[in-house]
Structure formats: structure tokens, C-alpha cells
């Protein structure tokens, strides 16, 4: 019986520790702005598919891969300029010095502090080695 209550106490302490770590990590992540790649204009993949009637259909899918972003420095930072803001879709378009236009989805609160023409620097995740 004592073994069962000790095990319950240990499990409760472990659960509380995990909960504190998760809450702490999520609040730290909430403090940092984030963006999701929606499309990289000019970078796409073309697929050939067959529809249900046997007809060949060509489909172009816009790239959403960070590997297609040109102009990142050694730390993975990309310096760009905001060219468009769409508050209905919560997206911004930025243009890199290489002329590449990247569409990013952002939280509505982050969009409030951005204006067209603003410099916009973001970090591309490092490529796996």
C-alpha cells in the first residue's frame, strides 16, 4: 500500500514538472514573432497527373520550402522589404535583394506593427546536414 502511494506521489511530481516545462516553453515561443512560408513566387514544382477521365493534367504547386529561398547569409538571415500586407488573410509579401518575392503568413498582432516599405529580416532554418 505504501509503495502504491509513493508511486502516485512520484507520478504527480513528474506530471507537474512536465506541465511547467511545457507552459514555460510555450510562453517563451509566444514572445518570439513567427511566420510561415505560404509561397515563394517563381519557385514551383510541376507534376503531371491523370484525371478520372484519363486525361493528363499539369499541376504547378508553389514552393513552400525554405531551401528555395535565395540570399540567406551564413546565419540563415534573409533581409527583405515588405511590399504588400493583406490583413484579411494575415499574409505579407516581402522582396529580397535577389528579387525573390516570398509570401508569409503571420499572426494578426504582428501585422499591426508592419508597414509597406519596412525592412523585414527573418531567419531560415538551417538545412539538415
MMTF fields as JSON, N, C-alpha, C and O atoms, coordinates in Angstrom:
{
  "mmtfVersion": "1.0.0",
  "mmtfProducer": "UNKNOWN",
  "numBonds": 515,
  "numAtoms": 516,
  "numGroups": 129,
  "numChains": 1,
  "numModels": 1,
  "chainsPerModel": [1],
  "groupsPerChain": [129],
  "chainIdList": ["A"],
  "bondAtomList": [4, 2, 8, 6, 12, 10, 16, 14, 20, 18, 24, 22, 28, 26, 32, 30, 36, 34, 40, 38, 44, 42, 48, 46, 52, 50, 56, 54, 60, 58, 64, 62, 68, 66, 72, 70, 76, 74, 80, 78, 84, 82, 88, 86, 92, 90, 96, 94, 100, 98, 104, 102, 108, 106, 112, 110, 116, 114, 120, 118, 124, 122, 128, 126, 132, 130, 136, 134, 140, 138, 144, 142, 148, 146, 152, 150, 156, 154, 160, 158, 164, 162, 168, 166, 172, 170, 176, 174, 180, 178, 184, 182, 188, 186, 192, 190, 196, 194, 200, 198, 204, 202, 208, 206, 212, 210, 216, 214, 220, 218, 224, 222, 228, 226, 232, 230, 236, 234, 240, 238, 244, 242, 248, 246, 252, 250, 256, 254, 260, 258, 264, 262, 268, 266, 272, 270, 276, 274, 280, 278, 284, 282, 288, 286, 292, 290, 296, 294, 300, 298, 304, 302, 308, 306, 312, 310, 316, 314, 320, 318, 324, 322, 328, 326, 332, 330, 336, 334, 340, 338, 344, 342, 348, 346, 352, 350, 356, 354, 360, 358, 364, 362, 368, 366, 372, 370, 376, 374, 380, 378, 384, 382, 388, 386, 392, 390, 396, 394, 400, 398, 404, 402, 408, 406, 412, 410, 416, 414, 420, 418, 424, 422, 428, 426, 432, 430, 436, 434, 440, 438, 444, 442, 448, 446, 452, 450, 456, 454, 460, 458, 464, 462, 468, 466, 472, 470, 476, 474, 480, 478, 484, 482, 488, 486, 492, 490, 496, 494, 500, 498, 504, 502, 508, 506, 512, 510],
  "bondOrderList": [1, 1, 1, 1, 1, 1, 1, 1, 1, 1, 1, 1, 1, 1, 1, 1, 1, 1, 1, 1, 1, 1, 1, 1, 1, 1, 1, 1, 1, 1, 1, 1, 1, 1, 1, 1, 1, 1, 1, 1, 1, 1, 1, 1, 1, 1, 1, 1, 1, 1, 1, 1, 1, 1, 1, 1, 1, 1, 1, 1, 1, 1, 1, 1, 1, 1, 1, 1, 1, 1, 1, 1, 1, 1, 1, 1, 1, 1, 1, 1, 1, 1, 1, 1, 1, 1, 1, 1, 1, 1, 1, 1, 1, 1, 1, 1, 1, 1, 1, 1, 1, 1, 1, 1, 1, 1, 1, 1, 1, 1, 1, 1, 1, 1, 1, 1, 1, 1, 1, 1, 1, 1, 1, 1, 1, 1, 1, 1],
  "groupList": [{"groupName": "UNK", "atomNameList": ["N", "CA", "C", "O"], "elementList": ["N", "C", "C", "O"], "formalChargeList": [0, 0, 0, 0], "bondAtomList": [1, 0, 2, 1, 3, 2], "bondOrderList": [1, 1, 2], "singleLetterCode": "X", "chemCompType": "L-PEPTIDE LINKING"}],
  "groupTypeList": [0, 0, 0, 0, 0, 0, 0, 0, 0, 0, 0, 0, 0, 0, 0, 0, 0, 0, 0, 0, 0, 0, 0, 0, 0, 0, 0, 0, 0, 0, 0, 0, 0, 0, 0, 0, 0, 0, 0, 0, 0, 0, 0, 0, 0, 0, 0, 0, 0, 0, 0, 0, 0, 0, 0, 0, 0, 0, 0, 0, 0, 0, 0, 0, 0, 0, 0, 0, 0, 0, 0, 0, 0, 0, 0, 0, 0, 0, 0, 0, 0, 0, 0, 0, 0, 0, 0, 0, 0, 0, 0, 0, 0, 0, 0, 0, 0, 0, 0, 0, 0, 0, 0, 0, 0, 0, 0, 0, 0, 0, 0, 0, 0, 0, 0, 0, 0, 0, 0, 0, 0, 0, 0, 0, 0, 0, 0, 0, 0],
  "groupIdList": [1, 2, 3, 4, 5, 6, 7, 8, 9, 10, 11, 12, 13, 14, 15, 16, 17, 18, 19, 20, 21, 22, 23, 24, 25, 26, 27, 28, 29, 30, 31, 32, 33, 34, 35, 36, 37, 38, 39, 40, 41, 42, 43, 44, 45, 46, 47, 48, 49, 50, 51, 52, 53, 54, 55, 56, 57, 58, 59, 60, 61, 62, 63, 64, 65, 66, 67, 68, 69, 70, 71, 72, 73, 74, 75, 76, 77, 78, 79, 80, 81, 82, 83, 84, 85, 86, 87, 88, 89, 90, 91, 92, 93, 94, 95, 96, 97, 98, 99, 100, 101, 102, 103, 104, 105, 106, 107, 108, 109, 110, 111, 112, 113, 114, 115, 116, 117, 118, 119, 120, 121, 122, 123, 124, 125, 126, 127, 128, 129],
  "secStructList": [7, 2, 2, 2, 2, 2, 2, 2, 2, 2, 2, 2, 2, 2, 2, 2, 2, 2, 2, 2, 2, 2, 2, 2, 2, 2, 2, 2, 2, 2, 2, 1, 7, 7, 3, 3, 3, 3, 3, 3, 3, 3, 3, 3, 3, 3, 3, 3, 3, 3, 7, 6, 6, 1, 7, 3, 3, 3, 3, 3, 3, 3, 3, 7, 7, 4, 4, 4, 7, 7, 7, 7, 7, 6, 6, 1, 3, 3, 3, 3, 3, 3, 3, 3, 3, 3, 6, 6, 6, 6, 3, 3, 3, 3, 3, 3, 6, 6, 1, 7, 3, 3, 3, 3, 3, 3, 7, 2, 2, 2, 2, 6, 6, 7, 7, 6, 6, 7, 3, 3, 3, 3, 3, 7, 7, 7, 7, 7, 7],
  "xCoordList": [0.819, 0.0, 0.863, 0.567, 1.943, 2.839, 3.55, 3.805, 3.867, 4.524, 3.622, 4.093, 2.324, 1.367, 1.252, 1.21, 1.199, 1.077, 2.377, 2.332, 3.522, 4.803, 4.867, 5.321, 4.411, 4.4, 3.466, 3.791, 2.331, 1.389, 2.009, 1.852, 2.699, 3.342, 4.422, 4.508, 5.237, 6.291, 5.668, 6.149, 4.62, 3.95, 3.362, 3.426, 2.789, 2.216, 3.304, 3.109, 4.452, 5.563, 6.083, 6.341, 6.239, 6.706, 5.712, 6.117, 4.421, 3.398, 3.477, 3.429, 3.598, 3.691, 4.942, 4.89, 6.061, 7.302, 7.144, 7.536, 6.574, 6.354, 5.416, 5.655, 4.36, 3.411, 4.093, 3.843, 4.946, 5.664, 6.621, 6.735, 7.301, 8.223, 7.449, 7.877, 6.319, 5.52, 4.979, 5.051, 4.443, 3.913, 5.033, 4.843, 6.182, 7.316, 7.793, 8.098, 7.864, 8.311, 7.313, 7.708, 6.026, 5.031, 4.988, 4.753, 5.207, 5.208, 6.453, 6.391, 7.588, 8.792, 8.582, 8.982, 7.963, 7.716, 6.72, 6.816, 5.769, 4.771, 5.391, 4.872, 6.497, 7.15, 7.888, 8.115, 8.267, 9.019, 8.072, 7.203, 8.244, 7.399, 7.688, 8.805, 6.677, 6.872, 6.147, 5.205, 6.596, 5.97, 6.054, 6.986, 5.08, 5.047, 5.114, 4.399, 5.97, 6.071, 4.791, 4.397, 4.14, 2.95, 3.363, 2.923, 4.211, 4.676, 5.949, 6.18, 6.752, 7.936, 7.692, 7.799, 7.362, 6.994, 8.175, 9.316, 7.875, 8.917, 9.55, 10.342, 9.22, 9.735, 8.532, 7.712, 8.444, 7.324, 7.771, 8.827, 6.955, 7.187, 6.029, 4.869, 6.357, 5.33, 5.119, 6.071, 3.875, 3.508, 2.594, 1.804, 2.707, 1.778, 0.947, 1.47, -0.353, -1.266, -2.332, -2.46, -3.072, -4.153, -5.459, -5.612, -6.403, -7.682, -8.523, -8.08, -9.71, -10.532, -11.048, -11.563, -10.911, -11.33, -10.147, -10.295, -8.967, -7.785, -7.017, -6.048, -7.41, -6.741, -5.556, -5.66, -4.414, -3.232, -3.446, -3.852, -3.17, -3.336, -1.991, -1.343, -1.577, -0.347, -0.717, -1.585, -0.047, -0.33, 0.959, 1.977, 0.918, 2.064, 1.765, 0.752, 2.656, 2.492, 3.554, 4.746, 3.137, 4.13, 5.013, 4.556, 6.263, 7.199, 6.863, 6.474, 7.021, 6.912, 8.162, 8.167, 9.212, 10.437, 11.437, 11.726, 11.959, 12.979, 14.227, 15.007, 14.42, 15.591, 15.548, 16.589, 14.37, 14.241, 14.447, 14.409, 14.661, 14.884, 16.352, 17.252, 16.567, 17.931, 18.321, 17.474, 19.609, 20.124, 20.268, 20.476, 20.164, 20.367, 21.858, 22.689, 22.191, 23.589, 24.029, 23.268, 25.24, 25.803, 24.988, 24.991, 24.29, 23.458, 22.043, 21.215, 21.75, 20.421, 19.468, 18.273, 19.984, 19.118, 18.909, 19.835, 17.67, 17.309, 16.808, 15.903, 17.403, 16.989, 16.081, 16.445, 14.906, 13.926, 13.2, 13.448, 12.3, 11.471, 10.008, 9.662, 9.154, 7.721, 7.146, 7.296, 6.482, 5.891, 4.366, 3.735, 3.762, 2.297, 1.893, 2.595, 0.749, 0.189, -1.288, -2.024, -1.718, -3.121, -3.66, -3.392, -4.417, -4.923, -6.103, -6.459, -6.715, -7.818, -7.293, -7.951, -6.118, -5.528, -4.365, -3.791, -4.017, -2.883, -1.584, -0.811, -1.371, -0.168, 0.554, -0.056, 1.866, 2.686, 3.514, 3.865, 3.816, 4.757, 6.01, 5.955, 7.143, 8.424, 9.269, 9.153, 10.128, 11.005, 12.448, 12.844, 13.224, 14.628, 15.461, 14.977, 16.699, 17.572, 17.81, 18.158, 17.625, 17.781, 16.551, 16.518, 15.533, 14.33, 13.276, 12.264, 13.499, 12.568, 11.446, 11.712, 10.198, 9.055, 8.606, 8.385, 8.477, 8.097, 6.825, 6.739, 5.834, 4.573, 4.648, 4.925, 4.397, 4.476, 3.156, 2.545, 2.725, 1.557, 2.071, 3.043, 1.396, 1.827, 0.623, -0.495, 0.841, -0.266, -0.779, 0.01, -2.088, -2.652, -1.961, -1.77, -1.595, -0.95, 0.383, 0.751, 1.104, 2.397, 2.22, 3.08, 1.109, 0.871, 0.618, 0.863, 0.125, -0.218, 0.989, 0.849, 2.168, 3.367, 4.197, 5.31, 3.676, 4.417, 3.767, 2.543, 4.612, 4.123, 4.845, 5.969, 4.193, 4.829, 6.075, 6.051, 7.158, 8.438, 9.358, 10.546, 8.822, 9.651, 10.68, 10.398, 11.87, 12.808, 12.26, 11.614, 12.521, 11.981, 13.076, 13.475, 13.554, 14.611, 14.041, 13.422, 14.258, 13.815, 14.909, 15.808, 14.82, 15.821, 15.249, 14.181, 15.982, 15.601, 16.226, 17.414, 15.461, 16.047, 17.217, 17.212, 18.216, 19.396, 19.006, 18.156, 19.637, 19.381, 20.016, 21.112, 19.338, 19.933, 21.208, 21.302, 22.179, 23.455, 23.511, 24.514],
  "yCoordList": [-1.192, 0.0, 1.256, 2.214, 1.255, 2.408, 2.58, 3.702, 1.459, 1.513, 2.183, 2.967, 1.876, 2.452, 3.965, 4.697, 4.452, 5.89, 6.608, 7.747, 5.98, 6.578, 6.725, 7.746, 5.703, 5.741, 6.847, 7.56, 6.991, 8.056, 9.425, 10.317, 9.607, 10.884, 11.195, 12.326, 10.221, 10.412, 10.767, 11.671, 10.079, 10.36, 11.765, 12.454, 12.204, 13.549, 14.609, 15.609, 14.397, 15.352, 15.413, 16.502, 14.269, 14.236, 14.954, 15.72, 14.715, 15.373, 16.892, 17.623, 17.368, 18.817, 19.4, 20.493, 18.692, 19.169, 19.285, 20.292, 18.266, 18.296, 19.439, 20.142, 19.631, 20.708, 22.071, 22.94, 22.272, 23.545, 23.767, 24.888, 22.728, 22.843, 23.213, 24.083, 22.56, 22.832, 24.256, 24.959, 24.694, 26.053, 27.07, 28.082, 26.826, 27.743, 27.821, 28.909, 26.698, 26.682, 27.379, 28.106, 27.171, 27.811, 29.312, 30.063, 29.777, 31.223, 31.86, 32.999, 31.158, 31.684, 31.757, 32.734, 30.741, 30.734, 31.812, 32.37, 32.119, 33.135, 34.522, 35.401, 34.735, 36.033, 36.313, 37.474, 35.277, 35.459, 35.483, 34.62, 36.493, 36.529, 35.327, 34.811, 34.899, 33.766, 34.02, 34.809, 33.346, 33.434, 32.066, 31.302, 31.764, 30.503, 30.809, 31.681, 30.094, 30.295, 29.804, 28.65, 30.686, 30.322, 29.969, 28.963, 30.808, 30.564, 31.35, 32.408, 30.813, 31.507, 31.706, 30.769, 32.941, 33.211, 32.928, 33.285, 32.281, 31.927, 30.578, 30.093, 29.966, 28.634, 27.708, 27.875, 26.742, 25.806, 24.45, 24.31, 23.479, 22.119, 21.777, 22.041, 21.182, 20.803, 19.293, 18.514, 18.905, 17.495, 17.22, 18.074, 16.056, 15.595, 14.499, 13.552, 14.658, 13.734, 13.321, 13.945, 12.305, 11.853, 12.009, 11.511, 12.715, 12.904, 11.636, 10.644, 11.664, 10.449, 10.023, 8.916, 10.899, 10.55, 10.106, 9.872, 9.992, 9.531, 10.632, 10.343, 11.87, 12.997, 13.444, 13.505, 13.761, 14.234, 15.69, 16.524, 15.973, 17.313, 17.75, 16.991, 18.974, 19.534, 20.405, 21.273, 20.16, 20.898, 21.549, 20.876, 22.865, 23.566, 23.885, 24.508, 23.451, 23.665, 24.663, 24.414, 25.8, 26.773, 26.195, 25.417, 26.58, 26.097, 26.679, 27.84, 25.845, 26.281, 25.862, 25.791, 25.587, 25.07, 26.185, 26.987, 26.232, 27.217, 27.027, 27.963, 25.826, 25.558, 26.369, 26.576, 26.834, 27.614, 29.113, 29.882, 29.531, 30.95, 31.264, 30.648, 32.244, 32.654, 33.893, 34.704, 34.016, 35.231, 35.2, 36.246, 34.029, 33.949, 34.069, 33.537, 34.769, 34.885, 33.639, 32.68, 33.656, 32.469, 32.051, 30.877, 33.0, 32.678, 32.301, 32.017, 32.291, 31.94, 33.122, 32.943, 34.332, 35.509, 35.998, 36.027, 36.38, 36.938, 38.357, 38.576, 39.308, 40.71, 41.017, 40.783, 41.537, 41.798, 43.101, 43.741, 43.477, 44.674, 44.278, 43.525, 44.781, 44.494, 45.21, 46.422, 44.441, 45.027, 45.009, 45.771, 44.161, 44.093, 43.494, 42.651, 43.945, 43.426, 43.147, 44.021, 41.924, 41.549, 41.138, 40.035, 42.026, 41.745, 40.777, 40.239, 40.546, 39.578, 38.139, 37.24, 37.924, 36.573, 36.458, 35.382, 37.588, 37.635, 37.219, 36.416, 37.784, 37.476, 38.755, 39.807, 38.633, 39.726, 39.188, 38.009, 40.086, 39.765, 40.57, 41.766, 39.887, 40.569, 40.267, 39.204, 41.231, 41.025, 41.082, 41.992, 40.094, 40.014, 40.842, 41.189, 41.16, 41.878, 41.096, 41.685, 39.785, 38.952, 39.036, 38.418, 39.805, 39.969, 38.902, 38.861, 38.061, 36.98, 37.508, 38.207, 37.176, 37.557, 36.341, 35.263, 36.535, 35.457, 35.875, 36.984, 34.986, 35.241, 34.526, 33.328, 35.278, 34.739, 34.951, 36.015, 33.939, 34.066, 34.44, 33.87, 35.413, 35.893, 36.103, 36.277, 36.088, 36.363, 37.791, 38.688, 38.014, 39.351, 40.436, 41.554, 40.119, 41.119, 41.57, 42.737, 40.673, 41.029, 41.945, 42.78, 41.79, 42.616, 44.079, 44.965, 44.329, 45.704, 46.63, 47.839, 46.075, 46.914, 46.951, 47.478, 46.403, 46.354, 47.292, 47.39, 47.974, 48.853, 48.526, 48.024, 48.813, 48.621, 49.499, 50.669, 48.908, 49.61, 49.329, 49.645, 48.734, 48.418, 47.345, 46.44, 47.443, 46.329, 45.147, 45.324, 43.957, 42.746, 41.693, 41.248, 41.299, 40.292, 39.055, 39.14, 37.909, 36.653, 35.613, 35.747, 34.593, 33.542, 32.277, 31.808, 31.731, 30.47, 29.349, 29.417, 28.315, 27.196, 26.586, 26.509, 26.158, 25.542, 24.252, 23.498, 24.015, 22.773, 21.6, 21.725, 20.463, 19.28, 18.875, 18.986, 18.408, 18.012, 16.553, 16.059],
  "zCoordList": [0.0, 0.0, 0.0, -0.714, 0.808, 0.866, -0.475, -0.912, -1.121, -2.424, -3.454, -4.279, -3.407, -4.347, -4.161, -5.149, -2.911, -2.669, -3.028, -3.492, -2.829, -3.222, -4.733, -5.251, -5.43, -6.886, -7.372, -8.321, -6.742, -7.107, -6.877, -7.711, -5.78, -5.484, -6.516, -6.995, -6.859, -7.865, -9.211, -9.894, -9.592, -10.865, -10.871, -11.89, -9.746, -9.66, -9.8, -10.491, -9.146, -9.24, -10.674, -11.188, -11.321, -12.706, -13.616, -14.491, -13.418, -14.229, -14.075, -15.065, -12.827, -12.598, -13.242, -13.806, -13.171, -13.774, -15.29, -15.879, -15.917, -17.364, -17.732, -18.714, -16.963, -17.246, -17.152, -17.988, -16.157, -16.027, -17.196, -17.693, -17.637, -18.769, -20.034, -20.792, -20.261, -21.461, -21.429, -22.437, -20.303, -20.188, -20.361, -21.036, -19.772, -19.913, -21.348, -21.838, -22.025, -23.419, -24.323, -25.235, -24.085, -24.943, -24.714, -25.66, -23.481, -23.255, -23.847, -24.309, -23.847, -24.494, -25.996, -26.629, -26.575, -28.008, -28.395, -29.489, -27.526, -27.83, -27.882, -28.57, -27.165, -27.159, -28.459, -28.797, -29.193, -30.415, -31.607, -31.734, -32.497, -33.681, -34.574, -34.602, -35.29, -36.185, -37.491, -37.554, -38.523, -39.837, -40.486, -40.233, -41.319, -42.048, -43.531, -44.025, -44.24, -45.685, -46.34, -46.165, -47.099, -47.859, -49.281, -49.837, -49.86, -51.23, -51.485, -50.9, -52.358, -52.85, -54.327, -55.118, -54.7, -56.086, -57.001, -56.705, -58.112, -59.072, -58.795, -59.603, -57.678, -57.356, -57.204, -56.301, -58.092, -58.021, -58.538, -59.155, -58.275, -58.764, -59.681, -59.364, -60.831, -61.794, -61.74, -61.794, -61.635, -61.621, -62.807, -63.209, -63.342, -64.375, -63.727, -63.14, -63.852, -63.215, -64.231, -65.284, -63.926, -64.802, -64.042, -62.927, -64.67, -64.001, -64.112, -64.692, -63.57, -63.525, -64.895, -65.046, -65.9, -67.258, -68.119, -69.318, -67.491, -68.215, -68.92, -69.622, -68.758, -69.401, -68.548, -67.323, -69.199, -68.486, -68.081, -68.891, -66.828, -66.276, -65.697, -64.976, -66.017, -65.458, -64.265, -64.358, -63.145, -61.916, -61.437, -61.28, -61.202, -60.636, -59.179, -58.863, -58.298, -56.864, -56.42, -56.6, -55.835, -55.384, -54.287, -53.449, -54.305, -53.29, -51.931, -51.805, -50.926, -49.542, -48.781, -47.552, -49.53, -48.933, -48.676, -49.564, -47.47, -47.13, -47.988, -48.163, -48.524, -49.36, -50.65, -51.274, -51.067, -52.298, -52.087, -53.047, -50.854, -50.583, -50.844, -50.273, -51.726, -52.082, -51.278, -50.905, -51.025, -50.404, -48.902, -48.287, -48.289, -46.834, -46.534, -47.27, -45.451, -45.066, -44.293, -44.173, -43.776, -43.097, -41.875, -41.505, -41.242, -40.069, -40.47, -39.605, -41.76, -42.232, -42.282, -42.513, -42.067, -42.087, -43.516, -44.328, -43.798, -45.091, -44.842, -44.037, -45.535, -45.409, -46.593, -47.746, -46.299, -47.348, -47.035, -46.013, -47.938, -47.772, -47.931, -48.842, -47.05, -47.127, -48.347, -48.494, -49.225, -50.434, -50.408, -51.141, -49.587, -49.503, -48.165, -47.605, -47.663, -46.415, -46.661, -47.119, -46.356, -46.521, -45.156, -44.68, -44.535, -43.187, -43.192, -42.144, -44.358, -44.392, -44.39, -43.867, -44.97, -44.975, -43.992, -43.821, -43.34, -42.407, -43.093, -42.57, -44.267, -45.034, -45.427, -45.615, -45.545, -46.066, -47.219, -47.265, -48.152, -49.216, -48.942, -48.653, -49.04, -48.885, -50.109, -50.72, -50.458, -51.596, -51.121, -50.393, -51.545, -51.17, -52.148, -53.225, -51.791, -52.724, -54.025, -55.048, -53.984, -55.185, -56.086, -57.15, -55.663, -56.461, -56.225, -56.925, -55.27, -54.966, -54.066, -53.089, -54.392, -53.567, -52.774, -53.327, -51.467, -50.554, -49.838, -49.31, -49.821, -49.129, -47.782, -47.716, -46.711, -45.358, -44.628, -44.728, -43.901, -43.018, -41.632, -41.137, -41.018, -39.709, -38.799, -39.283, -37.491, -36.569, -36.772, -37.067, -36.618, -36.813, -35.98, -36.459, -34.762, -33.899, -34.483, -34.348, -35.121, -35.714, -36.917, -37.198, -37.624, -38.813, -38.472, -39.29, -37.257, -36.868, -36.827, -37.011, -36.59, -36.462, -37.745, -37.741, -38.835, -40.1, -41.112, -41.197, -41.872, -42.933, -44.234, -44.221, -45.352, -46.652, -46.708, -46.325, -47.191, -47.273, -46.1, -46.158, -45.023, -43.86, -44.204, -44.99, -43.619, -43.743, -42.95, -41.917, -43.437, -42.806, -42.842, -43.918, -41.694, -41.602, -40.927, -39.866, -41.553, -40.956, -41.101, -41.931, -40.296, -40.284, -40.884, -40.492, -41.847, -42.473, -41.666, -41.348, -41.324, -40.577, -41.333, -42.562, -40.578, -41.188, -41.894, -41.419, -43.024, -43.766, -43.042, -42.495, -43.035, -42.403, -43.13, -44.352, -42.368, -42.98, -43.251, -43.764]
}
